[in-house]
Each structure stands twice: as C-alpha cells, then as structure tokens.
Amino acid sequence: MVFAGVLVAGAATGNLPAPADRKPAAGSTPSAAPVGRHAEVAEAAEEAMAAGTSPVEAARRAVSRSGDRWGAVYSPGEYEDTLDGSYTGVGLWARERSGRIEVTGVGGDTPAADAGIRAGDLLRSVDGTPVDGRPVTEVVSLLRGDDTEESAGTTVRLGLERGTRAWSETLRRARLSRDTVTVDELPGGTTVVRVGAFTKGSGDEVRAAVRRAPADAGIVLDLRGNSGGLVAEAVTAASAFLDGGLVATYDVEGEQRALHAEPGGDTGRPLVALVDGGTMSAAELLTGALQDRGRAVVVGSRTFGKGAVQMPGRLPDGSVAELTVGHYRTPSGRGVDGRGITPDLEAEEQAIERAGTVLAGLGR
C-alpha cells in the first residue's frame, strides 16, 4: 500500500491492505506475483526489459491505456520514499478539479514557496507539457522528474495561472521531507493535531499526541489538505479515538473485506475533525468512520471524494505498480468515491475558530 498520486510533494494515494498473497499495509514489500491487471502491467514491463527499453515507462503506458485514474508506477526508490514521506520535488500539493490541476497547498521553505506559488493557483503546464485533463499521477511524475537524489538540483518550468494572470516559473528541484503530524495548542487548551498525510508511523504519532494532550482538553483533528496515504496508518489513527469496532469495509476485485480499530482508544474526549476539498482517500476513510460512529463532529467543507482502493504489485525490474482494485465504504455503508463526505457544520472561513466553538459546546 502506497500513495495514489495527488500529493505532488511526496506521498499520494490511498491504499488498503493487500490480499493474502501480498504483504499488508505500511512499509510492506509488494507481491512478487501480481494478478489481474497487475499481471498485464508486469508483462509490459518484462517485454520492455527484453527489448532493452525502460520497463518503468512501458508499465506507465500500460497503466495509462487501462484508464485507471489513480493507477501509478513507482521506481523502487520512489516507492520507498512515498512510504516515508521523503521525495525529490518542488514542495506543492495539488488536486484535479474540473479537469484542471489546482494547487491545494505549498510546503514552507520549499522551491514552490520561494517562487511565491500559493494555494488556489492553477498549474497549466510542466516543462511545456500541458497538464489539463491529465491524471494527477502523471503530473506528479512530471514535477518530480525521476524522483531520485540525483534529480535534486535539476530545474523544472511551471506554467501557472492565478485569476487573470498567467505566468511561468522555473524552479530547482530539492530533496524534501515533511513532518506529516504536527501538534499545536490553542488558547483555552484545545490541542490541534494536524495530519498532512498518512506515511509510515503517522498513526502512532496521532495516538501519542492524544495521550500527551491535557486530560481536560478537546482535540481538533485537522485533516485539511490530507491527500491520503497508507490506510493501515489511518486505521491506527482511528484507534486513538475508538474502542475497537468497524472503521471501513472495502472490496478487492469483488471480495469484501473489513478494517477494524484496535481497542482502548480515548472515546470520551471532545473531538472535531476538520476537513476540506483537499481531504482525500485514507483521510476520508478516517473522517467517515469518526462521523458514522458518532465520535467526532466534522467541520469544514465537502471532502474530495476518492474512495478507490489501490494495491501494489512488484514488477520484474523491482518497480511497483499501484492499481485500483475496488472501493471502500464507511461503517454505515456510504460510498465516498465521487461524492465525498459532507461535514456536519459547513465552515469555509475561520474553520479553526468554528471548530473551537464546537468543542466548547461538546465539552459542556
């Protein structure tokens, strides 16, 4: 399970535990014996190896031909980086919106931030290649280059649009990493746990943050701009707030499966989940579980609506193909794909302040 490319900065998918013939969850080694469409992609890679051409590019073409919107192919190093949250790139997050690629966030102290790029800007092209209508996974690949340490320092030219202004910026790629879980305390004692993506270890970081929070403090779980990641980590995060029970169901090529929280979570502390249109995939799975089970009040705006399930398969050259195999549902049976999750309280502006007000009411 790895990311399904929306986070141009690094990790970007929403993968669920692999079938029995594959290693499960975070940090896993993908199956050496891919099945179904994985086998087709592996065959394309094998033929390319025999012909002396790039197996990764052949596999990517095979994924593109399949019409799999969220499918992606990663080199071995790139795959491990997505699990860890490190990457070579420019430091921006993006999503597909009505056929356009919209910047949803920019990391601090990154090439994108230094260039003045900001959330809401539209990405028109990468090195002269138009990106309108392209899957975000392809845009990720263009932005990262070959996503190796050697590509750090290489340049990439971005065509951008902001309102009526259109311009170009040439950025130099850098080796970046991100703290996917950060904790802040607001006046009045509210603890804000922000999860930028579900990379290896982020679920345990959420649990540790909840344990460290003052006993009488409410928590805001800020999932805005979280493009998803390792579903096993999202389930671990859910276990911080639930005493066992169902987190989600999903299907793998027609076979139904279920994900459950571990027992022993904090079920009494007031909790608000903060979401927006950049909340995706594994982050939506977590939000849906907390909302359906009455554990959190969801505040913000409708989430993205990516309920697709990706599974990893190892290709002959050691690269990894992440292909869509099914969809997940929330504990009440709601489908998320194409619909998103509607918050209990709409709050486009001053969302943190609104979340604090809700927490105060829950405390009473």
Long-range contacts (C-beta under 8 A, 24 or more apart in sequence): 1-25, 1-26, 1-28, 1-230, 1-231, 1-232, 1-310, 1-311, 1-312, 2-74, 2-79, 2-82, 2-83, 2-230, 2-310, 2-312, 2-320, 2-322, 3-82, 3-197, 3-227, 3-228, 3-229, 3-230, 3-322, 4-70, 4-72, 4-137, 4-228, 4-281, 4-306, 4-308, 4-310, 4-322, 5-70, 5-72, 5-135, 5-136, 5-137, 5-139, 5-140, 6-93, 6-94, 6-95, 6-96, 6-136, 6-140, 6-227, 6-228, 6-280, 6-281, 6-304, 6-306, 7-93, 7-94, 7-140, 7-197, 7-227, 7-228, 8-89, 8-90, 8-92, 8-93, 8-94, 8-136, 8-139, 8-140, 8-143, 8-144, 9-87, 9-89, 9-90, 9-91, 9-92, 9-93, 9-107, 9-110, 9-176, 9-178, 10-81, 10-82, 10-85, 10-86, 10-87, 10-89, 10-176, 10-177, 10-178, 10-197, 10-199, 11-82, 11-83, 11-85, 11-87, 11-180, 11-197, 11-198, 11-199, 11-227, 11-229, 11-230, 12-82, 12-136, 12-137, 12-140, 12-197, 12-227, 12-228, 12-229, 13-70, 13-72, 13-82, 13-228, 13-229, 13-281, 13-310, 13-322, 14-228, 14-229, 14-231, 14-280, 14-281, 14-282, 14-284, 14-285, 14-306, 14-308, 14-309, 14-310, 15-229, 15-230, 15-231, 15-282, 15-309, 15-310, 15-311, 15-312, 15-322, 16-231, 16-250, 16-252, 16-257, 16-259, 16-309, 16-310, 16-311, 16-328, 17-231, 17-232, 17-257, 17-259, 18-311, 18-312, 19-252, 19-255, 19-311, 22-311, 22-312, 22-313, 24-232, 25-230, 25-231, 25-232, 26-83, 26-200, 26-201, 26-230, 26-232, 26-233, 27-83, 27-200, 28-312, 29-314, 30-79, 30-312, 30-313, 30-314, 30-320, 31-312, 31-313, 31-314, 32-314, 34-313, 34-314, 34-315, 34-321, 35-313, 36-253, 36-323, 36-325, 37-66, 37-68, 37-323, 38-311, 38-313, 38-321, 38-323, 40-66, 41-66, 41-73, 41-313, 41-315, 41-321, 41-323, 42-313, 42-315, 42-316, 42-321, 45-315, 45-316, 45-317, 45-319, 46-315, 46-316, 49-316, 49-317, 55-315, 55-316, 55-317, 55-319, 56-315, 56-317, 56-319, 59-315, 59-319, 59-321, 60-141, 63-321, 63-323, 64-135, 64-138, 66-323, 68-323, 68-324, 69-135, 69-308, 69-324, 70-135, 70-137, 70-306, 70-308, 70-310, 70-322, 70-324, 71-137, 71-310, 71-321, 71-322, 71-323, 71-324, 72-137, 72-140, 72-141, 72-310, 72-321, 72-322, 73-315, 73-319, 73-320, 73-321, 73-322, 74-319, 74-320, 74-322, 75-146, 75-147, 75-148, 75-319, 76-318, 76-319, 76-320, 77-147, 77-148, 78-144, 78-147, 78-148, 79-312, 79-319, 79-320, 81-147, 82-199, 83-199, 83-200, 83-230, 84-177, 84-199, 84-200, 85-177, 85-178, 85-180, 85-197, 85-199, 85-200, 86-175, 86-176, 86-177, 86-178, 87-144, 87-147, 87-175, 87-176, 87-177, 88-144, 88-145, 88-147, 88-148, 88-149, 88-151, 88-152, 88-173, 88-174, 88-175, 88-176, 89-143, 89-144, 89-147, 89-173, 89-174, 89-176, 90-143, 90-156, 90-158, 90-171, 90-173, 90-174, 91-174, 91-176, 92-117, 92-143, 93-225, 93-227, 93-278, 94-123, 94-136, 94-139, 95-136, 95-227, 95-277, 95-278, 95-280, 95-304, 96-135, 96-136, 97-277, 99-132, 99-133, 100-132, 101-131, 101-132, 101-134, 101-136, 101-139, 104-225, 104-277, 104-278, 105-225, 105-278, 107-176, 107-178, 110-174, 110-176, 111-171, 111-172, 111-173, 111-174, 112-171, 115-169, 115-171, 116-169, 117-158, 117-160, 117-169, 118-162, 120-162, 121-160, 121-161, 121-162, 122-160, 122-161, 122-162, 123-158, 123-159, 123-160, 124-159, 124-160, 124-161, 124-166, 125-157, 125-158, 125-159, 126-156, 126-157, 126-158, 126-159, 127-156, 127-157, 128-157, 128-159, 130-159, 144-173, 145-173, 149-175, 180-205, 180-229, 181-205, 181-206, 181-209, 183-209, 183-212, 185-217, 186-220, 186-352, 186-356, 188-356, 188-360, 189-214, 189-216, 189-217, 189-218, 190-217, 190-218, 190-219, 190-220, 190-356, 190-359, 191-217, 191-218, 191-219, 191-220, 192-219, 192-220, 192-222, 192-352, 193-219, 193-220, 193-221, 193-222, 194-222, 195-221, 195-222, 195-223, 195-226, 195-237, 195-283, 196-225, 196-226, 197-226, 197-227, 197-228, 197-229, 198-226, 198-228, 198-229, 198-230, 198-231, 198-233, 198-234, 198-237, 198-282, 198-283, 199-229, 199-230, 199-233, 200-230, 200-233, 201-233, 202-229, 202-230, 202-233, 202-237, 203-232, 203-233, 203-234, 203-235, 203-236, 203-237, 203-239, 203-240, 204-236, 206-236, 206-237, 206-240, 207-236, 207-237, 207-239, 207-240, 207-265, 209-240, 210-240, 210-241, 210-266, 210-269, 211-266, 213-269, 217-269, 218-269, 218-270, 218-271, 218-272, 218-359, 218-360, 218-362, 218-363, 219-269, 219-270, 219-271, 219-272, 219-359, 220-272, 220-274, 220-352, 220-355, 220-356, 220-359, 221-271, 221-272, 221-273, 221-274, 221-290, 221-296, 222-274, 222-352, 223-273, 223-274, 223-275, 223-279, 223-283, 223-286, 223-287, 224-274, 224-275, 224-276, 224-278, 224-279, 224-300, 224-351, 225-276, 225-278, 225-279, 226-278, 226-279, 226-280, 226-282, 226-283, 227-278, 227-280, 227-281, 227-283, 228-280, 228-281, 228-282, 228-283, 228-284, 228-306, 229-281, 229-282, 229-283, 230-282, 231-259, 231-282, 231-285, 233-282, 234-282, 234-283, 234-285, 234-286, 235-259, 235-260, 235-261, 235-286, 236-262, 237-286, 238-265, 238-286, 238-289, 238-290, 239-264, 239-265, 240-265, 240-266, 241-265, 241-266, 241-267, 241-269, 241-271, 241-290, 241-295, 241-296, 242-267, 242-289, 242-290, 242-293, 242-295, 243-267, 245-293, 245-331, 246-289, 246-293, 246-331, 247-285, 247-286, 247-289, 247-331, 248-285, 248-288, 248-289, 248-328, 248-329, 248-330, 248-331, 249-328, 249-329, 249-331, 249-333, 250-309, 250-326, 250-327, 250-328, 250-329, 251-309, 251-325, 251-326, 251-327, 251-328, 252-309, 252-311, 252-325, 252-326, 253-325, 253-326, 254-326, 259-285, 261-289, 267-295, 270-359, 270-362, 270-363, 271-295, 271-296, 271-297, 271-362, 272-296, 272-297, 272-298, 272-299, 272-355, 272-358, 272-359, 272-362, 273-297, 273-298, 273-299, 274-299, 274-300, 274-351, 274-352, 274-355, 275-299, 275-300, 275-301, 275-303, 275-341, 275-343, 276-300, 276-301, 276-303, 276-351, 277-301, 277-302, 277-303, 277-304, 277-340, 278-304, 279-303, 279-304, 279-341, 280-304, 280-305, 280-306, 281-306, 281-307, 281-308, 284-336, 284-340, 284-341, 285-328, 285-330, 285-336, 287-341, 288-330, 288-331, 288-334, 288-336, 288-341, 289-330, 289-331, 291-330, 291-341, 291-344, 292-330, 292-331, 292-332, 292-334, 293-331, 297-344, 297-345, 297-358, 297-362, 298-341, 298-343, 298-344, 298-345, 299-343, 299-344, 299-345, 299-347, 299-351, 299-354, 299-355, 299-358, 300-343, 300-346, 300-347, 300-348, 300-351, 301-343, 301-346, 301-347, 301-348, 302-340, 302-341, 302-342, 302-343, 303-336, 303-340, 303-341, 304-340, 305-336, 305-337, 305-338, 305-339, 305-340, 306-336, 306-337, 307-335, 307-336, 307-337, 307-338, 307-339, 308-337
